[in-house]
Amino acid sequence: MADGYFPKWTEKTSGVVLPDERLPLGQTVVIGVQHVVAMFGATVLAPILMGFDPNVSILFSGVATLIFFVVTGGRVPSYLGSSFAFIGPVLAAIAGGAAAGAAPNIGVALGGIIAAGALYTAIGVVVMVIGHDWVEKVMPPVVTGAIVAAIGLVLAPIAIGMASGTGPQNADGSGFSRWIALITVVAVGASAVYAPGLWRRLPILIGAVIGYVVYLVAANGLGFGPPIDFSKVGAAALFGMPNFSSPVFDARAMVLIAPVAIILVAENLGHLKGIAAMTGRNLDPYIGRAFVGDGLATMLSGSFGGTGVTTYAENMGVMAVTKIFSTLMFVAAALIAILLGFSPKFGALILTIPVPVLGGLAIVVFGLIAATAGRIWVENKVDFSNPRNLITVAVALVLGAGNFKLTLAGFTLDGIGTATFGAIILYHLLRDPPAD
């Protein structure tokens, strides 16, 4: 790669396009739109589930991507979107959760998100100074997998409540809600398996559209459920300022949410390794800078009402299919996302998504979070005949699934926190015994 902080992008019109190469401007914009579409479903779903303003989160996903681009010197192709790892701790911090409603005390959650970003940034600075090997020693695959699985299990009751019509915004408990949720689940699965080409990379978006259309026909057209109200969409301005929020720094919420940084470290590290394999480039020198960029972006997003952010596997999937890795396409995608963030009408349309549809999406997404643990263990050949590994995972799963809470010095950790620290501490306490 070229010397200097930023690469000198050379134009290329065919074949594999590497990070320090670029497409012509028109093609760069088109590919940027494609990456916005890829991140859209998940980036919008996360803030809705937490009760955040999706416009703000879309806006700051673009801002976050630009920050990441600058901090990494334009050498790591990644899009930063809303992180699902924050959902459980955020809902715990706001006392019961939003689950598709407006968060009652969003400021407290934002303070915790900023704390997580600060911790994440600090870890990145340490990695820049001494390297990243220590991260993998502290959190080997057996531990990161256990933590990821616990997150998915903690969130499961929220998804089922929304899908069953028992969530706070859909308390009718009707069978109609369950059928809509199941149709959405099937639509997501069918899209992931059977959709052609790049569409197969967008199952959340496609499933949401199909579930939305089915609900619209069944409720607004046939009267089987509460109709979708489009009045706010018509009243909203096409362009305007998003509804920013200010953080409140509550110690309890900060302790609850800050440990999410550990998950983001493991997630980002895995993504960077994946991108390195796809591009044939050694990205290890940029791991610390990537952590810092992600951490700073999370802090800025939390300062104005956005969610915590992370690098997105959805966009990695698009790169894997297209073989286009130019970092400049993510600049284009970020600018498009920022433009969408300044459209109240766009945000109002997003908020018309019915709760049963969100419930169906949540079942899939939260389930995939838990299932990702299996992939981590398989890919890293974790040996479950080793009692150390088996007990670490077993305890973390039950702590997470049961949402085990622990109060220390006036601070309460929820199931994700106890599973996270429990897995790390237990793994290192249970040292392998000496050979007989």
Summary of the structure (lengths in Angstrom):
residues: 436
radius of gyration: 21.2
end to end distance: 51.3
largest distance: 75.2
contacts: 1657
relative contact order: 0.22
helix: 67%
strand: 4%
